[in-house]
Amino acid sequence: MYVVMFIVGVGFVLISFLIGSVADMEGGGPLAFLQPKLIAVFLTVTGGLGIILSGLLDNPFAGSIVLFISIFGGLFIAGIIHRLVLIPLKKAQNTSAFDKQTTVGTAAKVISPILQNGYGKIRYSVSGSTVTGPAKSEDGGEIKNGEDVAIVYIEGGTYFVRKMFEPERAN
């Protein structure tokens, strides 16, 4: 019996790997039921119900009834897990990741002074997150703490920035 369980387990791992490398089953769609997580839940619940029910029922037709109830229970629980756990978790995944290059032109504030031909630190907001990073003046000049700057380009993880000037006010 343990040999059969081992072979089924190895087969499950191989099938999960093959199906997972061919299709994306995480997002839903027609192949959503082939997710290894759901298959494992189905097999676990079906087997557990089968063992429990086979011990409770002792009549000649018990095998068919146990099989039907076990399969239905496995499908039901796997469906609930998919609908109430996996889908909400997929939707709640952190989507605040961004490409740094898309921040070119973004306004930022100097939080650590940028020395002449040296480095400092800036802070800006993107996708609802506050980001800080090393910065250098585009022209090599000094930029004081608290000044507003614009990100001109990014090179090697360093933000090259330019002072933002306020328009002169008419008196």
C-alpha positions in Angstrom: 0.0 0.0 0.0 2.8 2.4 0.8 4.5 1.7 -2.5 1.2 2.7 -4.3 1.1 5.9 -2.2 4.7 6.7 -3.1 4.1 6.1 -6.8 1.0 8.3 -6.7 2.9 11.0 -4.9 5.8 11.0 -7.4 3.3 11.0 -10.2 1.5 13.9 -8.7 4.7 15.9 -8.4 5.7 15.1 -12.0 2.3 16.0 -13.4 2.2 19.2 -11.4 5.6 20.1 -12.8 4.7 19.4 -16.4 1.4 21.1 -16.3 2.8 24.1 -14.4 5.6 24.6 -16.9 3.1 24.5 -19.8 0.2 26.7 -18.5 -0.4 29.4 -16.0 -3.0 28.0 -13.7 -2.8 30.6 -11.0 -4.9 33.3 -12.7 -8.1 31.3 -13.1 -9.7 30.4 -16.3 -10.4 26.9 -17.7 -7.2 25.3 -16.2 -7.7 26.8 -12.6 -8.8 23.4 -11.3 -5.4 21.9 -12.3 -3.5 23.9 -9.7 -1.3 21.6 -7.7 -2.7 23.1 -4.5 -6.2 22.3 -5.4 -5.3 18.8 -6.6 -3.6 18.2 -3.3 -6.7 19.5 -1.3 -9.0 17.3 -3.5 -6.9 14.2 -3.0 -6.5 14.8 0.8 -10.2 15.4 1.4 -11.3 12.6 -0.8 -9.0 10.1 0.8 -9.8 11.3 4.3 -13.6 11.1 3.7 -13.2 7.7 2.1 -11.3 6.3 5.1 -13.8 7.8 7.6 -16.9 6.7 5.7 -15.7 3.2 4.9 -15.3 2.6 8.6 -18.8 3.9 9.4 -20.7 2.1 6.6 -20.9 -1.7 6.6 -23.2 -2.8 3.7 -22.6 -4.3 0.3 -23.3 -1.0 -1.5 -21.2 1.1 0.8 -18.2 1.2 -1.6 -20.2 3.1 -4.3 -21.8 5.5 -1.7 -18.4 6.1 0.0 -16.8 6.8 -3.4 -19.5 9.2 -4.5 -19.6 11.1 -1.2 -15.8 11.3 -1.0 -15.4 12.6 -4.5 -18.2 15.2 -4.0 -16.7 16.3 -0.7 -13.2 16.6 -2.2 -14.6 18.7 -5.1 -16.7 20.8 -2.7 -13.8 21.6 -0.3 -11.3 22.3 -3.1 -13.9 24.6 -4.7 -14.3 26.5 -1.4 -10.6 26.7 -0.9 -10.2 28.1 -4.5 -13.0 30.6 -4.2 -12.5 31.8 -0.6 -8.7 31.5 -0.2 -6.7 31.4 -3.4 -8.6 34.0 -5.5 -8.6 36.6 -2.7 -4.9 36.0 -2.1 -4.1 36.4 -5.8 -6.1 39.7 -5.9 -4.4 40.9 -2.7 -0.8 40.4 -4.0 1.3 43.5 -3.6 1.0 45.5 -6.8 3.2 48.4 -5.7 6.2 47.2 -7.6 7.4 49.6 -10.3 10.1 50.1 -12.8 12.5 52.7 -11.7 12.9 54.1 -15.2 9.2 55.2 -15.1 10.1 57.6 -12.3 12.1 59.9 -14.6 10.5 63.3 -14.4 9.0 62.6 -11.0 9.3 65.3 -8.4 11.3 64.4 -5.3 12.6 66.1 -2.1 16.2 66.1 -1.0 16.4 64.6 2.5 20.2 64.5 2.8 22.1 67.3 1.1 23.8 66.5 -2.2 27.3 67.8 -2.0 29.2 69.3 -4.9 30.3 66.4 -7.1 29.0 64.1 -4.4 26.0 62.1 -3.3 23.0 62.7 -1.1 19.6 61.2 -0.7 16.1 61.9 -2.1 12.6 60.8 -1.3 9.6 60.6 -3.6 6.2 58.9 -3.9 5.2 56.4 -6.5 2.2 54.0 -6.6 1.3 55.0 -3.1 4.7 54.1 -1.7 7.4 56.4 -0.4 10.8 55.6 -1.9 14.2 56.8 -0.9 17.5 56.4 -2.8 21.0 57.8 -3.4 21.1 60.9 -5.6 23.6 63.0 -7.4 23.2 66.4 -9.0 23.0 66.3 -12.8 25.4 69.2 -13.2 27.6 68.2 -10.2 26.4 71.2 -8.2 25.3 71.3 -4.6 21.6 70.9 -3.6 20.5 71.7 -0.1 18.4 69.6 2.3 14.7 70.1 1.7 14.9 71.4 -1.8 12.6 70.1 -4.5 14.2 68.3 -7.4 13.2 66.4 -10.5 14.6 63.0 -11.4 16.4 63.4 -14.8 17.7 59.9 -15.2 18.8 56.8 -13.3 22.2 55.1 -13.7 23.4 52.2 -11.7 20.8 52.7 -8.9 21.7 56.4 -8.5 19.1 59.1 -9.2 20.5 62.0 -11.1 18.4 65.1 -10.2 18.0 68.7 -11.2 16.7 71.5 -9.0 13.2 72.6 -9.6 12.8 76.4 -9.7 9.7 78.2 -8.6 8.5 80.7 -11.2 9.1 84.3 -10.1 6.2 85.9 -8.6 4.9 89.3 -9.8 4.8 92.0 -7.1 
